Amino acid sequence: MHLCEFRPGQLFRGIKLPAPIDPDAVKAECRDGLLRVTAAMAAQLARKVDVQAA
């Protein structure tokens, strides 16, 4: 995703991601005026489901 905005002061931006992310694995880096945010997808937890015979 690429986004360019020029405004004085603070900026807040919220975006929807296509999959859940692991909040503990988010990294942000600002270099030369470019903010790069890297987020790992959260692991999908498998569930065991008991099947009852009718």
N, C-alpha and C positions, 0 to 999 in steps of 0.2 A: 504494500500500500504506500503510495506517495502522496504527500499533502504539503502544500506550501502556503504559509500565512505570515503576514508581516503586520504586527500590532505592538504598540508599546504596552508594557505592564505584563501581568500574569495571563496565562492562557490555559484553559481547561478544555480537554477534548475527550469525549467518551466514544468508543467504537464497539460494535458487536463483532465477536469473533465466531468463526464457523464451528468451533469445538470448544469444550471446556478446557481450561488451562490449569496448570499447577502453579498457584501463586507463590510458592517457595522457589520456583525455578525461573522467575522473571528477572531479566537483566536489562538495564537501561544505560546508554552511553551517549554523551553529547560531545561531538567533536566538530570543529569548524562550522558551528551553527546548525548541524544536522543531528537530530535526536533519533537514535536507533534503539528500538525496544525488541528484545528477543524473548519469546515465551514458549515453553515446552507444553505440549498437549498433556493433559492429565491421563493417567493410566485408567483404562476401563476395568472396573472390578467385575470379575466373573461371579455369578451366583449359582448355587446349586438349588435346583427346584425339585422337590419330591413329587412324583406323579402317582396319583391314587387310581387304582383300578376300579371300574364301575361295577 
